Amino acid sequence: MRKKFFLGCLLAVLLTGFLPVLVWAKEAPQVADEAGLLTEDEISALTDLIVGLESETGWDIMAATTADAAGKDATAYTELMFDQNCISDDGVICMIDMDNREIVLRTFGKAIFYLTDERIDGILDEAWEAVSDGSYKECLQLMLTGCGRAFEQGIPKDQYTYDEDTGEIIPYKKPRRITPLEAVVALVAALAAGGITAAAIIGKYRLKWGGYTYSCRENGSLTLTDRKDTLVNQVVTHRRIPRDPPKSSSGGSRSTVHKGVGGRTSGGGSRKF
């Protein structure tokens, strides 16, 4: 009887611990229609599209609408919504902001490298025509499929990011993976180096396990000195000179980024309608 009671209490504790996670997951839909622009069938169709894109890309992807940006500009509100609803570092959010009358596409993490400025401009051009005609579902669908198309096209060979806050330019470097042969060679080299070092020390001092002691008092020395530094004054002047982004030979390899409201780097663009 006591055993069953204990197991029941343990199960209750576990369920209580997971409850916030379950509630959070339920309150974080892939399509958040705050402005009420979409029908249930349209939300279902967009959700199915997002599920397929997430499976293909490995990103967190979200579509949203709002009629009240809470006093924020469209970009800031979109970035905040992604931070509050998505847990992955890599992802995309497509927004129709009826408050600021603007459509927004923001990218995060790896998605920044795929969705360059030129590709985003092309996606927003298509979506702008749809939203201007009041076709809200089509607008979001065009933005989402455009993101999928950019992923299929891959990262441009000369892709680079331009930080509009600092002027920093960072060329994209493809992550290099260690081959199995390199891993084996590194492991053998590490074991050999460690074995040689240990053997040299044992041989030099003729150590016997458990029979050697080192007297710190007889062989060591300690000298203490007293020194005091007083800081009188300090003046530091900072000046940032942003660099103009270079012109790409292909014209479509740059991804402009900035530090978003959530503190992390994001790229993207927007269109007024």
ABEGO torsion letter per residue (X at the ends): XAAAAAAAAAAAAAAAAAAAAAAAAAABBABBBAAGABBAAAAAAAAAAAAAAAAAAGBBBBBBBBABAGGBBAAAAAAAAAAAABABABEBBBBBBAAAGBBBBBBBEAAAAABBAAAAAAAAAAAAAAAAAGBAAAAAAAAAAAAAAAAAAEBBAABBBBBAAAGBBBBBBBBBBBBAAAAAAAAAAAAAAAAAAAAAAAAAAGBBBGABBBBAAAABBBBBBBBBBBBABBBBBBBBBBBBBBBBAAGAABBBBBBBAAGBBBBEBBBBX
